Amino acid sequence: MQKRHVRDLVYCALFAALIAVFAQLSIPIDPVPISLATFAVMMCGLLLGWKGGLAAVAVYILLGAAGAPVFAGLKNGAAALAGPTAGYIFGYLPYAALAGLPIKRWQENFGLRCVLCLFGTLACYALGTGCFMIQSGRGLWDSLGLCVLPFLPGDGAKILLSSFLAPRLRKAMKA
C-alpha cells in the first residue's frame, strides 16, 4: 500500500511538470495562446484517473500561483491567474476530471475515451470563454471567434492522439 501511494505522488508531480513543459510549446496569439498544455491535461486524466489528474492539475496551478513560470509564455503569478487566460487555466481542472472518469468500459473503448476528452474540452472552453467575456466585455460570438474556433482543429487532433496513446502508456506505467 505504501509503495502504491508513493508511486501515485510521483506520477502526480511528473504530470504537473509535464503540463508545465507542454504549456511552453505554444504559439503566442492574442488573446489566448495555442498550447500543448491541453494535451498534457487530457493525458493526466486518461492515465491517472479523475483524482490523480485533478491533483496534478491543481499542483500545476499552485506552482504558477506561487511564482513558478509554468503557464504558457513562462507566465506566472496572480496576473496570469486573473488575466484573459485564467478561465482556461482553471478549466484544466474539470478537463482532467472528465477525461479521467472512472468508468471502466469508457477507458477501454477508443470512441468513449474521445467522448470523455471532448466533454473535458467543452468544459474548459465554457469556463475559459465565460471568464474571458467577463474580463474583456466582449460578446459571446466575438469571444468564440477569438478563443474557441481557432483551437478546434488542434484540439480535435489532441483528443484523437491522447485517446489512442493512453491505453498503451497506461500499460507501460503499470510495468
Buried (B, 14 or more C-beta within 10 A) or exposed (E): EEEEEEEBEEBBEEBBBBBBEBBBEBEEEEBBBBBBBBBBBBBBBBBBBBBBBBBBBBBBBEBBBEEBBBBBBEBBBEEBBEBBBBBBBBBBBBBBBBBBBEEEEBBEBEEBBBBBBBBBBBBBBBBBBBBBBEBBEBEEEEBBEBBBEBBEEBBBEBBBBBBEBBBEEEEEEEE
